[in-house]
């Protein structure tokens, strides 16, 4: 996905995330994000964080340089995650049939829908 403010792409390739400058095509950062295949990655609205979801049953929050801030779990493959407009909460969906809402400032699960 693309961060429109900074003109960067975040791409999940196998277990790694690659960030690329959209204008020049230059690779900005590559980091190993998961123990299994990444299914989704995207920037927060502010462009300061990247969310990744994976077959390893984790959703993770990173800064744009690849430093891990938070790792959140499900019972099955996590196939998507997205930020709220204020970047303080995320929602994740998984093959475990749960939709989870997280407060990422506190690192806590807020609610689960089945």
C-alpha positions as CSV (number, residue, x, y, z in Angstrom):
1,X,0.0,0.0,0.0
2,X,1.1,3.6,-0.4
3,X,1.5,6.4,2.1
4,X,0.2,9.4,0.1
5,X,1.8,12.0,2.4
6,X,5.4,10.7,2.0
7,X,5.1,9.0,-1.4
8,X,6.3,5.6,0.0
9,X,5.0,2.1,-0.8
10,X,5.0,-0.8,1.7
11,X,5.2,-4.2,0.1
12,X,5.0,-7.6,1.8
13,X,7.3,-10.1,0.1
14,X,7.3,-13.6,1.7
15,X,8.3,-12.8,5.4
16,X,9.8,-9.4,4.7
17,X,8.5,-5.8,4.3
18,X,10.1,-3.6,1.6
19,X,9.5,0.2,1.7
20,X,10.1,2.0,-1.6
21,X,10.1,5.7,-2.6
22,X,7.4,5.9,-5.2
23,X,9.0,8.7,-7.3
24,X,12.5,7.3,-7.5
25,X,11.9,3.6,-7.1
26,X,14.7,3.5,-4.5
27,X,14.4,0.9,-1.8
28,X,14.3,2.7,1.6
29,X,14.1,-0.2,4.0
30,X,13.9,-4.0,4.0
31,X,13.1,-5.9,7.2
32,X,12.0,-9.4,8.3
33,X,8.6,-9.0,9.8
34,X,7.2,-12.4,10.4
35,X,8.0,-16.1,10.7
36,X,5.5,-17.0,7.9
37,X,4.2,-15.4,4.7
38,X,2.9,-11.8,5.0
39,X,-0.6,-11.4,3.6
40,X,-1.1,-7.7,4.1
41,X,0.8,-4.6,5.0
42,X,0.0,-0.9,5.0
43,X,0.9,2.5,6.4
44,X,-0.9,4.2,9.2
45,X,-2.8,7.4,8.3
46,X,0.1,9.5,9.7
47,X,2.7,7.5,7.7
48,X,4.7,6.9,10.9
49,X,3.8,3.2,11.3
50,X,3.4,0.1,9.2
51,X,0.9,-2.7,10.0
52,X,1.6,-6.3,8.8
53,X,-0.5,-9.4,9.0
54,X,0.7,-13.0,8.4
55,X,0.1,-16.7,8.3
56,X,2.0,-16.9,11.6
57,X,-1.2,-15.8,13.4
58,X,0.3,-12.3,14.2
59,X,-0.5,-8.8,13.4
60,X,2.5,-6.5,14.0
61,X,3.0,-2.7,14.2
62,X,6.4,-1.3,13.0
63,X,7.9,2.1,12.6
64,X,8.9,2.9,9.0
65,X,12.5,1.8,9.7
66,X,11.5,-1.7,10.7
67,X,11.5,-1.4,14.5
68,X,8.8,-3.5,16.1
69,X,6.4,-1.7,18.4
70,X,3.6,-4.2,19.0
71,X,2.8,-7.8,18.2
72,X,-0.9,-8.9,18.4
73,X,-2.2,-12.5,18.1
74,X,-5.1,-14.5,16.8
75,X,-5.8,-18.2,16.8
76,X,-5.5,-18.4,13.0
77,X,-3.9,-16.7,10.0
78,X,-4.4,-13.0,10.2
79,X,-5.3,-11.8,6.7
80,X,-5.8,-8.1,7.2
81,X,-5.4,-5.2,9.6
82,X,-6.2,-1.5,9.3
83,X,-5.9,1.7,11.4
84,X,-8.6,4.0,12.7
85,X,-8.4,7.5,11.4
86,X,-6.6,8.7,14.5
87,X,-4.0,5.8,14.4
88,X,-4.8,4.9,18.0
89,X,-6.8,1.7,17.2
90,X,-6.6,-1.1,14.7
91,X,-9.0,-3.8,13.6
92,X,-7.7,-7.2,12.6
93,X,-9.5,-10.1,10.9
94,X,-8.4,-13.7,10.9
95,X,-9.3,-17.2,9.6
96,X,-10.1,-18.0,13.2
97,X,-13.4,-16.2,12.4
98,X,-12.8,-13.4,14.9
99,X,-12.6,-9.6,14.2
100,X,-10.6,-7.9,16.9
101,X,-10.4,-4.3,17.9
102,X,-7.2,-3.2,19.6
103,X,-6.0,-0.1,21.5
104,X,-2.5,0.1,20.2
105,X,-1.5,2.9,22.5
106,X,-2.1,0.6,25.4
107,X,-1.3,-2.6,23.5
108,X,-4.7,-4.1,24.7
109,X,-7.5,-5.9,23.1
110,X,-10.7,-3.8,23.3
111,X,-13.3,-6.2,21.9
112,X,-13.8,-9.3,19.8
113,X,-16.6,-10.1,17.3
114,X,-17.3,-13.6,16.2
